[in-house]
């Protein structure tokens, strides 16, 4: 029994060591109130890291306070995020929105020897409210000497 447990732990350790954390190439920058500050993935050594190719954001239904969230998920061979989970959140109100949003994002999967392979991705996002519109403001006149 002990040998089986030790063997399981050894295999899990070796499996974890069989990947390296590499930055994800961002081809499609998220366009909206969510800002992507960090993106990385665990890929096999020598593999090409995934690429973010589509990052739609839902329209804002209501104003929410600023916040930051770290998420992780499996990235399938087809570039689809699965098993999205919140690792760290400054505002729990934002969690469900972020999970739903990430599920709609699309990636070009990591490539190992030209073959698409699954990977584990990690993203850091922050909610930044857009600036107030400048409508109704008069432009400042330059002072004349």
HELIX and SHEET records of a PDB file:
HELIX    1   1 UNK A    2  UNK A   17  1                                  16    
HELIX    2   2 UNK A   92  UNK A   94  5                                   3    
HELIX    3   3 UNK A   95  UNK A  104  1                                  10    
SHEET    1   A 5 UNK A  19  UNK A  23  0                                        
SHEET    2   A 5 UNK A  34  UNK A  44 -1                                        
SHEET    3   A 5 UNK A 119  UNK A 127 -1                                        
SHEET    4   A 5 UNK A  67  UNK A  75 -1                                        
SHEET    5   A 5 UNK A  81  UNK A  89 -1                                        
SHEET    1   B 3 UNK A  25  UNK A  26  0                                        
SHEET    2   B 3 UNK A  51  UNK A  54  1                                        
SHEET    3   B 3 UNK A 106  UNK A 108 -1                                        
SHEET    1   C 2 UNK A 110  UNK A 112  0                                        
SHEET    2   C 2 UNK A 115  UNK A 117 -1                                        
END                                                                             
